[in-house]
């Protein structure tokens, strides 16, 4: 079936795979003969229990999550995790944060409400155009954890390596890169991600946490902000974001059907290479992030003229390529090419940019 769809380069919520949307459509009125939609059924019902159990199992399989980690389905977005992480993990009152963009900076500021925050490194003076090297990290061996944002949605940078933090647990915000490539979960103490980039519609937040880090939240921690509360009830302490978890399950099934995260990484690398190669040759547009730190998911670039950039984003939208305007805090242009963006979408964008440049 043909669809009248655009190429949506939004930083999120973002595109979903067509097969996933088709399954949602087919199940919308009557999920597997139960006579109702997933949006209508009780989260305590047997049919929904199968959905959430399958979603957790599939996430473990697709990501290779070790048995000593809990998978939690939460709400509140990654922003709520800026508070939940220190509330649960800051035992001695000290933590290291690496500032590589807007969200890691916000997370570090939120954590100061719970204890002392050491800025282990920052590239703010370079307009967050790169990720610091391992030797630049001034880590405290007595910190309770080290926090990083693995992929920076706004500035378009990504950690090309997993930093060595010794015995100190590494915490990573992976909101805009989870499921884009294989990742060694065992290198992290905790991973969290808002789902609206690669995983599911907005409303679901995923936390993957090592079991030995649970159970240390102070007694006055609100019950729904305590990871152990959610872990002990298998993410069913209260009503979870049922629809988003259902779509997450479909996305994970889709990923398995195409060959898993290895195949997804291959596709994402090909898309990113096509766009970055053009930017390297262009006399008009220039990538913001330095080589070696560039994101596969969020490609930021600019012409150097704000009016030109605005005109390019406007005309692109008229051509069926929406949401190319850069974040309001940095300007320029940004193409978010998450998992569901087809290679043809990036081809269309590059052809359009070449046309603009020729004019």
N, C-alpha and C positions, 0 to 999 in steps of 0.2 A: 504494500500500500504506500502511495506517495503522500508526503506530508509537506505542508507549506511552512517550513521552519527556517529560522535564521541561524547564523553562527553567533552564539552568545559567548562573548569573551569576558563576561562578568567575573569579578573576583569571588563572587558568591552571594547568594545561592547561584549554583552553576548548572550546566547541562547535565542530564542523566542519559545513560545509554538508551537508544531506541528500543531494544528488546525489553528493557526494564519497564519503560513507559507502556509498552504494549501489554505486558503482563499485568501492570496496575489497571489498565483499561479493562482488560478481560475479567479481572477479579473484582472490579469495583462494586458491582451491585450484589454479587453472590459469590463469596469466597469459598471455593471448593465444595459447593452444594450446601453450605450451612445456612443459606437464605439471607445473609446480611453482608455488609462490607466490613473490612478489618477496622475501619474507623468507627464502627458501631458496636462491635462485640466487646464483651467483658474481658478485661485483662486477666481475670481469674478463670476463664473458660479453658477447657481442654484444647480447643482448636487454637486459641492464642498462645497457650503454653508451648505448643509445638513450634510456633513461629519464633518465639524468643529463644527457645532452646536451640533451634536450628541456626539462628543468627549468631549466637555465641559460638557454637561448634564450628560453623563455617569461618568465622573470623580467626579462630585458633588455627584452623587448617591452612587458610590462605596466608596468614602472616607467620606461621610456624611459632606460635606463642607457647613457651614452656609451661609445663604443668604447675609450676610453683608461682604462677601469676594469675591474678583474678581479672576477669573482664567485666567491667561495669558499664551499664547503659544509664546515663544520667540526662539531666536537662540543665539549662542555664548557660549553654555555650562555653567556649573556651575561657571567656571572661570570668565566669564564676570560678574556674579553676585557678585563676590568679590568687584567689583567697583560700580555696580548699587545699591547695598544695601546702602553703605554710601552716595552715590550721592543723593539718594532719602530720606533717613531716618535720616541722621545726621544733625539735625536742629541746635542744640546748639554747635556742634563741639566735642561731647564726646560720646564714645561708649565702652561697655565692650565686650571683646572677651575671650573665653575659649579655650586654646590650648590643643587639645587631639590627634593631629596627623599632617600630612603634609598639608592637605588642610585647616584646621582651622588656621594653622600657616601662610600659604600663604594669606588667607583672611584677617587676622589681619594686615599683612604687607601692603597689598593694601589699607586698610582703613586709614592708617597713612597719605595718600596723601590728605585726606579730613578733618582730625581733630585729636584730641587726642584719642589714644587707650589705654585703661586700660586692662592689662592682668589679668582677674579676677581669673584665676587659670591655671596651666599648669602641665602636667605630663611628660614633656620632660625629666627630670632627671631620670625618671624610664623607659625610652625608650618607652613612650606612651603605657605602658602595662595595664593601667586601666583608668577608668573615675573618676574624682574627685567627692566626696560626696557633698551634698547640703551645709553642714557646712563649706566646704573648699572654697566656692565661695565668693570672696571679691567683691561684687557688689556695684556699685555706683548708688544710688537712683535717681540721676540727669542725668544718661546716657540716650541717645536717644533710645538705644536698647541694647540687649544682644545677641551676636552671638555664636552659637555652631554648630558643625558638628555632626549630630545625630548618624551616623554610619561611622566609619573610615575605608575606603576601604583598605588602605595600611597596617595599623597595626592590623586591625581585632577587633576593640573594638566598643561598642555601649552603648549609654545611656540607662540604665535600668529604668530610671525615667525621667519625664519632670521637669526640674528645676523650682523652684518658683522664679520668678523675680519681684514679686510685681506688680506695675503699669507700669513697663518698658516693652515694647514689646519684646518678645522672637523671634529671627530669627534663623531658622534652615536650614542647608544644609542637605537635605535628598536624595542626589543623588543615594546612593547605598542601600537605604532601603525603599523608597516610594513604596507603594502597597504591601509590604511584610507582613503587619499586620495592624489591625485597629489602628488609631491614632486620638486623640481628637484635631482636627484642631483649635478649639476655644481657646486652651491654647497658641497658637502662633500668633504673629503679622504677620509674613511672613514665608513661606516655599518655598524653591526652590530646583530644582532637574534637573540634566542632565538625559535624558531619557534612555540612552543606557545600563542600568543595568536591570531594571524590566519592563520598560514601552514601549519602541519603539526603532527603530534604532537610531544611533547617528545623531544629527542635530537638535533635539527638546529639548528645555529647558522649564520646567513648573514652573511658579511662582503662588503661592496662597497668596494673600495679603489682609489684612483687609482694608476696604474702607477708614476708617478715617486716614490711613497712606499715602494716595495718595494726590498729589498736592502740595508737599512742596519742590520739587527739585528746586535748584537755577535757575534763568533765563538763565544762561550760560550753563546749562546742555544740551548736545547734544540731539536732539529731540528723537532719537531712544533709548536713555538711560534713558528716563523719563517713569516710569511705567504708569503715567496718559495718555501719548500718546497712549500706547498700550491698556489700559483699555477702553478709550473713543471710540476706533475703534474696540472693540471686537477682538483684536489680528490680525486685518486685515488692519493695517495702510499701510503696504507694503506686499510683497509676503511672506507668512509664509512658514515654512518647510512642504509643503503639504503632501508629502509621509509619513513622520514620524508621522504626526498627524493622518493620515488614519490608520497606523498600531497601533497607540495608541488606537484608537477607537476599533479596533479588539481585542486588548489585554484586554480592559475594558469589552467588551462583553464576552470574554472568562472567565474572573474572575467572572462575574455575573453568568455564566452558571455552574460554579463549586461550588457556594455557597458563593461568595464574599471573603472579606479579612479575615473573621473568619476561613474559610476553608483553605485559603492560609497560614495563620499563623500556623494552625495545621500541615500542610504538611512541612512547613519550620522548625518548631520546631523538628519534627521527623527526618528530614535529619541532622540538626545540632547536635541533641543528639547522633545519630549514630556515627558521626565522633568524637565528643568530648569524648564520652565514650571510644572509642578505644584509643584516645590519653591519657586518664587518666590511662589506663591499660598498655600502651606501655612502654617498657624499652628503646626504641630507639628514638622515636619521642615525642616532648614535645610542648604543646600549648604555644604561646607567651603571650597571654593576661590572666590576672588574672580572676578567677571565679567571677561572678557578673558583669563583664564588657564585656563579650564575644559576638561577633556578630553572628547572625544567617546566615548572608550573606557571610562574608569573614572570613574563618577560617585560621589563620596563625600558622605555626608550623615549627619545625626544628629538625634536628638530633644532631646539635652541630658541625657538620663537613661540611664545605662549599662544599667540593668535593663530599661527599656522597649526599648532597641535590641536587646538580647539576645532578648527575648521576640518581637519583630517578626521577627527572623531565623529563630527556631525555628518560628514559625507559618507563615512564608512557605515554609519547606522542606516542611512538612506539606501545603501547598497546591500543591506541584510547582514551587516557585521556590527553587532551592538556592543556597547559598554567598553569602548577602547580608551575612554578618558581616564587619565591617571588619578590616583587618590588625591583628594582635595589638599592634603598636607604636603604633597610633593609635586603635583602637576604632571605635565608631560603626557605620555601615553603608556598604556599597560595592556598587554594581551595575556589573559589568563587562559592557558591551554591545558586544562585539567584532563583527566582520563577520557571523558566522554566527548571531548572535542576531536572530531575526525581530522585526519591528515589533510583532507580536501579543504577544511576550513582554514588551515594555516596556509595552504597553497593559494586560496582566494585572497587572504590578507596580504601575502607577499606580492601577488600580482597587482593588487590595488595600490600598495605603497610604491611599487615601481612605476606605476602609472602616474601617481601624484608627483613623484620625483622627476619624471620625464617632463611633466608640465611646468 
